[in-house]
Amino acid sequence: MRWLKSFGLFWWDFIVGDDWIVAAAVIVGLALTALLTHIGVNAWWLLPILAVGLIPISIWRLQRER
């Protein structure tokens, strides 16, 4: 059972890392892209814009913590 906990903690740290807000925003972005694609919108542009927008937010939050 210990290995299962370690495995789960590894993936949590790998996916979420230091900033859970960025991880949540990426999940929301993926969901929005899937939704827009499902209704017929060509939504390839959403995730690159999200990534470019999240970089300064993540840096700002890291600087604020120090």
PyMOL Python script that loads the backbone (N, CA, C, O; Angstrom):
from pymol import cmd

cmd.read_pdbstr("""\
ATOM      1  N   MET A   1       0.819  -1.196   0.000  1.00  0.00           N
ATOM      2  CA  MET A   1       0.000   0.000   0.000  1.00  0.00           C
ATOM      3  C   MET A   1       0.865   1.263   0.000  1.00  0.00           C
ATOM      4  O   MET A   1       0.460   2.300  -0.526  1.00  0.00           O
ATOM      5  N   ARG A   2       2.048   1.167   0.589  1.00  0.00           N
ATOM      6  CA  ARG A   2       2.943   2.319   0.640  1.00  0.00           C
ATOM      7  C   ARG A   2       3.396   2.747  -0.749  1.00  0.00           C
ATOM      8  O   ARG A   2       3.528   3.939  -1.029  1.00  0.00           O
ATOM      9  N   TRP A   3       3.636   1.764  -1.621  1.00  0.00           N
ATOM     10  CA  TRP A   3       4.073   2.100  -2.979  1.00  0.00           C
ATOM     11  C   TRP A   3       2.974   2.818  -3.743  1.00  0.00           C
ATOM     12  O   TRP A   3       3.265   3.661  -4.591  1.00  0.00           O
ATOM     13  N   LEU A   4       1.714   2.499  -3.459  1.00  0.00           N
ATOM     14  CA  LEU A   4       0.596   3.169  -4.121  1.00  0.00           C
ATOM     15  C   LEU A   4       0.530   4.643  -3.706  1.00  0.00           C
ATOM     16  O   LEU A   4       0.287   5.516  -4.538  1.00  0.00           O
ATOM     17  N   LYS A   5       0.746   4.907  -2.429  1.00  0.00           N
ATOM     18  CA  LYS A   5       0.769   6.281  -1.952  1.00  0.00           C
ATOM     19  C   LYS A   5       1.933   7.043  -2.572  1.00  0.00           C
ATOM     20  O   LYS A   5       1.771   8.185  -3.004  1.00  0.00           O
ATOM     21  N   SER A   6       3.094   6.422  -2.617  1.00  0.00           N
ATOM     22  CA  SER A   6       4.268   7.061  -3.224  1.00  0.00           C
ATOM     23  C   SER A   6       4.035   7.340  -4.703  1.00  0.00           C
ATOM     24  O   SER A   6       4.406   8.399  -5.209  1.00  0.00           O
ATOM     25  N   PHE A   7       3.425   6.396  -5.385  1.00  0.00           N
ATOM     26  CA  PHE A   7       3.121   6.563  -6.803  1.00  0.00           C
ATOM     27  C   PHE A   7       2.161   7.732  -7.012  1.00  0.00           C
ATOM     28  O   PHE A   7       2.364   8.551  -7.908  1.00  0.00           O
ATOM     29  N   GLY A   8       1.129   7.810  -6.198  1.00  0.00           N
ATOM     30  CA  GLY A   8       0.173   8.910  -6.295  1.00  0.00           C
ATOM     31  C   GLY A   8       0.805  10.253  -5.983  1.00  0.00           C
ATOM     32  O   GLY A   8       0.527  11.240  -6.664  1.00  0.00           O
ATOM     33  N   LEU A   9       1.657  10.305  -4.957  1.00  0.00           N
ATOM     34  CA  LEU A   9       2.332  11.550  -4.604  1.00  0.00           C
ATOM     35  C   LEU A   9       3.296  11.990  -5.704  1.00  0.00           C
ATOM     36  O   LEU A   9       3.439  13.186  -5.960  1.00  0.00           O
ATOM     37  N   PHE A  10       3.955  11.034  -6.351  1.00  0.00           N
ATOM     38  CA  PHE A  10       4.832  11.374  -7.471  1.00  0.00           C
ATOM     39  C   PHE A  10       4.046  12.061  -8.575  1.00  0.00           C
ATOM     40  O   PHE A  10       4.454  13.113  -9.068  1.00  0.00           O
ATOM     41  N   TRP A  11       2.923  11.474  -8.962  1.00  0.00           N
ATOM     42  CA  TRP A  11       2.139  12.058 -10.048  1.00  0.00           C
ATOM     43  C   TRP A  11       1.528  13.398  -9.654  1.00  0.00           C
ATOM     44  O   TRP A  11       1.434  14.300 -10.487  1.00  0.00           O
ATOM     45  N   TRP A  12       1.116  13.540  -8.408  1.00  0.00           N
ATOM     46  CA  TRP A  12       0.591  14.825  -7.931  1.00  0.00           C
ATOM     47  C   TRP A  12       1.674  15.887  -8.057  1.00  0.00           C
ATOM     48  O   TRP A  12       1.420  16.973  -8.576  1.00  0.00           O
ATOM     49  N   ASP A  13       2.881  15.581  -7.587  1.00  0.00           N
ATOM     50  CA  ASP A  13       3.978  16.543  -7.656  1.00  0.00           C
ATOM     51  C   ASP A  13       4.380  16.811  -9.101  1.00  0.00           C
ATOM     52  O   ASP A  13       4.722  17.943  -9.444  1.00  0.00           O
ATOM     53  N   PHE A  14       4.343  15.795  -9.948  1.00  0.00           N
ATOM     54  CA  PHE A  14       4.719  15.956 -11.347  1.00  0.00           C
ATOM     55  C   PHE A  14       3.725  16.834 -12.104  1.00  0.00           C
ATOM     56  O   PHE A  14       4.130  17.687 -12.894  1.00  0.00           O
ATOM     57  N   ILE A  15       2.443  16.634 -11.872  1.00  0.00           N
ATOM     58  CA  ILE A  15       1.413  17.372 -12.602  1.00  0.00           C
ATOM     59  C   ILE A  15       1.156  18.734 -11.973  1.00  0.00           C
ATOM     60  O   ILE A  15       1.137  19.741 -12.681  1.00  0.00           O
ATOM     61  N   VAL A  16       0.961  18.788 -10.678  1.00  0.00           N
ATOM     62  CA  VAL A  16       0.630  20.039 -10.010  1.00  0.00           C
ATOM     63  C   VAL A  16       1.888  20.858  -9.748  1.00  0.00           C
ATOM     64  O   VAL A  16       1.898  22.069  -9.968  1.00  0.00           O
ATOM     65  N   GLY A  17       2.936  20.213  -9.284  1.00  0.00           N
ATOM     66  CA  GLY A  17       4.190  20.906  -9.032  1.00  0.00           C
ATOM     67  C   GLY A  17       4.072  21.960  -7.953  1.00  0.00           C
ATOM     68  O   GLY A  17       3.464  21.727  -6.908  1.00  0.00           O
ATOM     69  N   ASP A  18       4.657  23.124  -8.209  1.00  0.00           N
ATOM     70  CA  ASP A  18       4.676  24.183  -7.208  1.00  0.00           C
ATOM     71  C   ASP A  18       3.459  25.092  -7.267  1.00  0.00           C
ATOM     72  O   ASP A  18       3.174  25.801  -6.302  1.00  0.00           O
ATOM     73  N   ASP A  19       2.745  25.086  -8.368  1.00  0.00           N
ATOM     74  CA  ASP A  19       1.669  26.059  -8.535  1.00  0.00           C
ATOM     75  C   ASP A  19       0.385  25.353  -8.964  1.00  0.00           C
ATOM     76  O   ASP A  19       0.208  25.009 -10.132  1.00  0.00           O
ATOM     77  N   TRP A  20      -0.501  25.144  -8.000  1.00  0.00           N
ATOM     78  CA  TRP A  20      -1.739  24.426  -8.302  1.00  0.00           C
ATOM     79  C   TRP A  20      -2.669  25.260  -9.178  1.00  0.00           C
ATOM     80  O   TRP A  20      -3.512  24.705  -9.883  1.00  0.00           O
ATOM     81  N   ILE A  21      -2.529  26.571  -9.143  1.00  0.00           N
ATOM     82  CA  ILE A  21      -3.393  27.426  -9.954  1.00  0.00           C
ATOM     83  C   ILE A  21      -3.084  27.234 -11.440  1.00  0.00           C
ATOM     84  O   ILE A  21      -3.997  27.193 -12.265  1.00  0.00           O
ATOM     85  N   VAL A  22      -1.816  27.117 -11.777  1.00  0.00           N
ATOM     86  CA  VAL A  22      -1.442  26.875 -13.176  1.00  0.00           C
ATOM     87  C   VAL A  22      -1.968  25.512 -13.626  1.00  0.00           C
ATOM     88  O   VAL A  22      -2.489  25.382 -14.734  1.00  0.00           O
ATOM     89  N   ALA A  23      -1.835  24.505 -12.774  1.00  0.00           N
ATOM     90  CA  ALA A  23      -2.346  23.173 -13.123  1.00  0.00           C
ATOM     91  C   ALA A  23      -3.858  23.205 -13.339  1.00  0.00           C
ATOM     92  O   ALA A  23      -4.367  22.594 -14.280  1.00  0.00           O
ATOM     93  N   ALA A  24      -4.573  23.914 -12.472  1.00  0.00           N
ATOM     94  CA  ALA A  24      -6.025  24.015 -12.619  1.00  0.00           C
ATOM     95  C   ALA A  24      -6.390  24.789 -13.883  1.00  0.00           C
ATOM     96  O   ALA A  24      -7.349  24.432 -14.568  1.00  0.00           O
ATOM     97  N   ALA A  25      -5.641  25.845 -14.200  1.00  0.00           N
ATOM     98  CA  ALA A  25      -5.914  26.628 -15.404  1.00  0.00           C
ATOM     99  C   ALA A  25      -5.679  25.801 -16.666  1.00  0.00           C
ATOM    100  O   ALA A  25      -6.417  25.935 -17.642  1.00  0.00           O
ATOM    101  N   VAL A  26      -4.669  24.960 -16.650  1.00  0.00           N
ATOM    102  CA  VAL A  26      -4.420  24.092 -17.805  1.00  0.00           C
ATOM    103  C   VAL A  26      -5.560  23.093 -17.980  1.00  0.00           C
ATOM    104  O   VAL A  26      -5.985  22.831 -19.106  1.00  0.00           O
ATOM    105  N   ILE A  27      -6.053  22.540 -16.889  1.00  0.00           N
ATOM    106  CA  ILE A  27      -7.184  21.607 -16.975  1.00  0.00           C
ATOM    107  C   ILE A  27      -8.425  22.320 -17.516  1.00  0.00           C
ATOM    108  O   ILE A  27      -9.135  21.781 -18.365  1.00  0.00           O
ATOM    109  N   VAL A  28      -8.680  23.522 -17.027  1.00  0.00           N
ATOM    110  CA  VAL A  28      -9.819  24.303 -17.528  1.00  0.00           C
ATOM    111  C   VAL A  28      -9.616  24.627 -19.008  1.00  0.00           C
ATOM    112  O   VAL A  28     -10.560  24.554 -19.795  1.00  0.00           O
ATOM    113  N   GLY A  29      -8.393  24.982 -19.386  1.00  0.00           N
ATOM    114  CA  GLY A  29      -8.104  25.270 -20.795  1.00  0.00           C
ATOM    115  C   GLY A  29      -8.320  24.065 -21.700  1.00  0.00           C
ATOM    116  O   GLY A  29      -8.854  24.190 -22.802  1.00  0.00           O
ATOM    117  N   LEU A  30      -7.900  22.897 -21.224  1.00  0.00           N
ATOM    118  CA  LEU A  30      -8.140  21.673 -22.000  1.00  0.00           C
ATOM    119  C   LEU A  30      -9.630  21.386 -22.129  1.00  0.00           C
ATOM    120  O   LEU A  30     -10.104  20.989 -23.194  1.00  0.00           O
ATOM    121  N   ALA A  31     -10.365  21.590 -21.036  1.00  0.00           N
ATOM    122  CA  ALA A  31     -11.810  21.359 -21.077  1.00  0.00           C
ATOM    123  C   ALA A  31     -12.499  22.349 -22.021  1.00  0.00           C
ATOM    124  O   ALA A  31     -13.386  21.969 -22.785  1.00  0.00           O
ATOM    125  N   LEU A  32     -12.087  23.622 -21.963  1.00  0.00           N
ATOM    126  CA  LEU A  32     -12.668  24.613 -22.881  1.00  0.00           C
ATOM    127  C   LEU A  32     -12.337  24.308 -24.339  1.00  0.00           C
ATOM    128  O   LEU A  32     -13.185  24.458 -25.219  1.00  0.00           O
ATOM    129  N   THR A  33     -11.114  23.882 -24.585  1.00  0.00           N
ATOM    130  CA  THR A  33     -10.731  23.509 -25.948  1.00  0.00           C
ATOM    131  C   THR A  33     -11.579  22.347 -26.441  1.00  0.00           C
ATOM    132  O   THR A  33     -12.052  22.354 -27.578  1.00  0.00           O
ATOM    133  N   ALA A  34     -11.769  21.349 -25.587  1.00  0.00           N
ATOM    134  CA  ALA A  34     -12.595  20.195 -25.970  1.00  0.00           C
ATOM    135  C   ALA A  34     -14.038  20.629 -26.215  1.00  0.00           C
ATOM    136  O   ALA A  34     -14.662  20.183 -27.178  1.00  0.00           O
ATOM    137  N   LEU A  35     -14.568  21.487 -25.362  1.00  0.00           N
ATOM    138  CA  LEU A  35     -15.944  21.959 -25.521  1.00  0.00           C
ATOM    139  C   LEU A  35     -16.107  22.758 -26.810  1.00  0.00           C
ATOM    140  O   LEU A  35     -17.048  22.534 -27.572  1.00  0.00           O
ATOM    141  N   LEU A  36     -15.188  23.689 -27.048  1.00  0.00           N
ATOM    142  CA  LEU A  36     -15.274  24.488 -28.268  1.00  0.00           C
ATOM    143  C   LEU A  36     -15.133  23.625 -29.522  1.00  0.00           C
ATOM    144  O   LEU A  36     -15.828  23.846 -30.514  1.00  0.00           O
ATOM    145  N   THR A  37     -14.242  22.654 -29.474  1.00  0.00           N
ATOM    146  CA  THR A  37     -14.066  21.752 -30.618  1.00  0.00           C
ATOM    147  C   THR A  37     -15.318  20.912 -30.834  1.00  0.00           C
ATOM    148  O   THR A  37     -15.708  20.645 -31.971  1.00  0.00           O
ATOM    149  N   HIS A  38     -15.939  20.501 -29.747  1.00  0.00           N
ATOM    150  CA  HIS A  38     -17.158  19.688 -29.844  1.00  0.00           C
ATOM    151  C   HIS A  38     -18.304  20.458 -30.507  1.00  0.00           C
ATOM    152  O   HIS A  38     -19.111  19.870 -31.228  1.00  0.00           O
ATOM    153  N   ILE A  39     -18.376  21.772 -30.263  1.00  0.00           N
ATOM    154  CA  ILE A  39     -19.462  22.548 -30.872  1.00  0.00           C
ATOM    155  C   ILE A  39     -19.084  23.110 -32.243  1.00  0.00           C
ATOM    156  O   ILE A  39     -19.857  23.847 -32.855  1.00  0.00           O
ATOM    157  N   GLY A  40     -17.884  22.754 -32.718  1.00  0.00           N
ATOM    158  CA  GLY A  40     -17.521  23.102 -34.081  1.00  0.00           C
ATOM    159  C   GLY A  40     -16.572  24.270 -34.248  1.00  0.00           C
ATOM    160  O   GLY A  40     -16.317  24.692 -35.376  1.00  0.00           O
ATOM    161  N   VAL A  41     -16.044  24.803 -33.164  1.00  0.00           N
ATOM    162  CA  VAL A  41     -15.098  25.920 -33.253  1.00  0.00           C
ATOM    163  C   VAL A  41     -13.693  25.346 -33.375  1.00  0.00           C
ATOM    164  O   VAL A  41     -13.338  24.407 -32.663  1.00  0.00           O
ATOM    165  N   ASN A  42     -12.901  25.903 -34.269  1.00  0.00           N
ATOM    166  CA  ASN A  42     -11.509  25.509 -34.411  1.00  0.00           C
ATOM    167  C   ASN A  42     -10.721  26.194 -33.289  1.00  0.00           C
ATOM    168  O   ASN A  42     -10.335  27.355 -33.425  1.00  0.00           O
ATOM    169  N   ALA A  43     -10.483  25.481 -32.187  1.00  0.00           N
ATOM    170  CA  ALA A  43      -9.970  26.090 -30.963  1.00  0.00           C
ATOM    171  C   ALA A  43      -8.506  25.761 -30.694  1.00  0.00           C
ATOM    172  O   ALA A  43      -8.103  25.702 -29.532  1.00  0.00           O
ATOM    173  N   TRP A  44      -7.715  25.551 -31.710  1.00  0.00           N
ATOM    174  CA  TRP A  44      -6.300  25.229 -31.512  1.00  0.00           C
ATOM    175  C   TRP A  44      -5.550  26.381 -30.852  1.00  0.00           C
ATOM    176  O   TRP A  44      -4.523  26.155 -30.213  1.00  0.00           O
ATOM    177  N   TRP A  45      -6.031  27.582 -30.990  1.00  0.00           N
ATOM    178  CA  TRP A  45      -5.371  28.793 -30.522  1.00  0.00           C
ATOM    179  C   TRP A  45      -5.496  29.014 -29.020  1.00  0.00           C
ATOM    180  O   TRP A  45      -4.733  29.795 -28.450  1.00  0.00           O
ATOM    181  N   LEU A  46      -6.439  28.346 -28.371  1.00  0.00           N
ATOM    182  CA  LEU A  46      -6.727  28.615 -26.963  1.00  0.00           C
ATOM    183  C   LEU A  46      -5.580  28.223 -26.032  1.00  0.00           C
ATOM    184  O   LEU A  46      -5.203  29.008 -25.161  1.00  0.00           O
ATOM    185  N   LEU A  47      -5.025  27.036 -26.197  1.00  0.00           N
ATOM    186  CA  LEU A  47      -3.976  26.586 -25.292  1.00  0.00           C
ATOM    187  C   LEU A  47      -2.677  27.383 -25.421  1.00  0.00           C
ATOM    188  O   LEU A  47      -2.066  27.675 -24.392  1.00  0.00           O
ATOM    189  N   PRO A  48      -2.214  27.756 -26.625  1.00  0.00           N
ATOM    190  CA  PRO A  48      -1.016  28.618 -26.672  1.00  0.00           C
ATOM    191  C   PRO A  48      -1.230  29.973 -26.001  1.00  0.00           C
ATOM    192  O   PRO A  48      -0.333  30.477 -25.324  1.00  0.00           O
ATOM    193  N   ILE A  49      -2.408  30.566 -26.183  1.00  0.00           N
ATOM    194  CA  ILE A  49      -2.691  31.845 -25.521  1.00  0.00           C
ATOM    195  C   ILE A  49      -2.721  31.648 -24.006  1.00  0.00           C
ATOM    196  O   ILE A  49      -2.207  32.481 -23.259  1.00  0.00           O
ATOM    197  N   LEU A  50      -3.311  30.567 -23.563  1.00  0.00           N
ATOM    198  CA  LEU A  50      -3.356  30.269 -22.129  1.00  0.00           C
ATOM    199  C   LEU A  50      -1.944  30.095 -21.571  1.00  0.00           C
ATOM    200  O   LEU A  50      -1.631  30.619 -20.502  1.00  0.00           O
ATOM    201  N   ALA A  51      -1.100  29.370 -22.282  1.00  0.00           N
ATOM    202  CA  ALA A  51       0.269  29.142 -21.808  1.00  0.00           C
ATOM    203  C   ALA A  51       1.046  30.448 -21.717  1.00  0.00           C
ATOM    204  O   ALA A  51       1.746  30.688 -20.733  1.00  0.00           O
ATOM    205  N   VAL A  52       0.927  31.282 -22.725  1.00  0.00           N
ATOM    206  CA  VAL A  52       1.629  32.576 -22.711  1.00  0.00           C
ATOM    207  C   VAL A  52       1.086  33.459 -21.590  1.00  0.00           C
ATOM    208  O   VAL A  52       1.849  34.206 -20.977  1.00  0.00           O
ATOM    209  N   GLY A  53      -0.187  33.390 -21.318  1.00  0.00           N
ATOM    210  CA  GLY A  53      -0.764  34.180 -20.240  1.00  0.00           C
ATOM    211  C   GLY A  53      -0.416  33.670 -18.858  1.00  0.00           C
ATOM    212  O   GLY A  53      -0.327  34.452 -17.912  1.00  0.00           O
ATOM    213  N   LEU A  54      -0.217  32.357 -18.727  1.00  0.00           N
ATOM    214  CA  LEU A  54       0.072  31.781 -17.413  1.00  0.00           C
ATOM    215  C   LEU A  54       1.519  31.979 -16.980  1.00  0.00           C
ATOM    216  O   LEU A  54       1.803  31.988 -15.782  1.00  0.00           O
ATOM    217  N   ILE A  55       2.426  32.137 -17.912  1.00  0.00           N
ATOM    218  CA  ILE A  55       3.840  32.298 -17.553  1.00  0.00           C
ATOM    219  C   ILE A  55       4.054  33.531 -16.670  1.00  0.00           C
ATOM    220  O   ILE A  55       4.647  33.402 -15.599  1.00  0.00           O
ATOM    221  N   PRO A  56       3.595  34.727 -17.079  1.00  0.00           N
ATOM    222  CA  PRO A  56       3.819  35.876 -16.187  1.00  0.00           C
ATOM    223  C   PRO A  56       3.077  35.767 -14.855  1.00  0.00           C
ATOM    224  O   PRO A  56       3.564  36.243 -13.830  1.00  0.00           O
ATOM    225  N   ILE A  57       1.905  35.144 -14.869  1.00  0.00           N
ATOM    226  CA  ILE A  57       1.161  34.967 -13.616  1.00  0.00           C
ATOM    227  C   ILE A  57       1.942  34.065 -12.665  1.00  0.00           C
ATOM    228  O   ILE A  57       2.041  34.353 -11.472  1.00  0.00           O
ATOM    229  N   SER A  58       2.492  32.986 -13.186  1.00  0.00           N
ATOM    230  CA  SER A  58       3.265  32.070 -12.365  1.00  0.00           C
ATOM    231  C   SER A  58       4.522  32.740 -11.822  1.00  0.00           C
ATOM    232  O   SER A  58       4.864  32.567 -10.652  1.00  0.00           O
ATOM    233  N   ILE A  59       5.205  33.497 -12.661  1.00  0.00           N
ATOM    234  CA  ILE A  59       6.411  34.209 -12.211  1.00  0.00           C
ATOM    235  C   ILE A  59       6.056  35.244 -11.149  1.00  0.00           C
ATOM    236  O   ILE A  59       6.766  35.375 -10.153  1.00  0.00           O
ATOM    237  N   TRP A  60       4.978  35.973 -11.350  1.00  0.00           N
ATOM    238  CA  TRP A  60       4.550  36.981 -10.385  1.00  0.00           C
ATOM    239  C   TRP A  60       4.240  36.344  -9.034  1.00  0.00           C
ATOM    240  O   TRP A  60       4.633  36.868  -7.992  1.00  0.00           O
ATOM    241  N   ARG A  61       3.534  35.212  -9.053  1.00  0.00           N
ATOM    242  CA  ARG A  61       3.199  34.544  -7.802  1.00  0.00           C
ATOM    243  C   ARG A  61       4.451  34.013  -7.109  1.00  0.00           C
ATOM    244  O   ARG A  61       4.544  34.061  -5.882  1.00  0.00           O
ATOM    245  N   LEU A  62       5.409  33.512  -7.875  1.00  0.00           N
ATOM    246  CA  LEU A  62       6.655  33.022  -7.286  1.00  0.00           C
ATOM    247  C   LEU A  62       7.438  34.178  -6.666  1.00  0.00           C
ATOM    248  O   LEU A  62       7.983  34.035  -5.571  1.00  0.00           O
ATOM    249  N   GLN A  63       7.500  35.309  -7.345  1.00  0.00           N
ATOM    250  CA  GLN A  63       8.218  36.467  -6.808  1.00  0.00           C
ATOM    251  C   GLN A  63       7.537  36.995  -5.538  1.00  0.00           C
ATOM    252  O   GLN A  63       8.217  37.432  -4.609  1.00  0.00           O
ATOM    253  N   ARG A  64       6.236  36.959  -5.496  1.00  0.00           N
ATOM    254  CA  ARG A  64       5.488  37.445  -4.355  1.00  0.00           C
ATOM    255  C   ARG A  64       5.723  36.580  -3.118  1.00  0.00           C
ATOM    256  O   ARG A  64       5.713  37.084  -1.994  1.00  0.00           O
ATOM    257  N   GLU A  65       5.932  35.290  -3.321  1.00  0.00           N
ATOM    258  CA  GLU A  65       6.143  34.374  -2.200  1.00  0.00           C
ATOM    259  C   GLU A  65       7.502  34.583  -1.542  1.00  0.00           C
ATOM    260  O   GLU A  65       7.658  34.297  -0.355  1.00  0.00           O
ATOM    261  N   ARG A  66       8.462  35.065  -2.270  1.00  0.00           N
ATOM    262  CA  ARG A  66       9.826  35.216  -1.724  1.00  0.00           C
ATOM    263  C   ARG A  66       9.981  36.440  -0.932  1.00  0.00           C
ATOM    264  O   ARG A  66      11.064  36.705  -0.410  1.00  0.00           O
TER     265      ARG A  66
END
""", "prot")
cmd.dss("prot")
cmd.show_as("cartoon", "prot")
cmd.util.cbc("prot")
cmd.orient("prot")
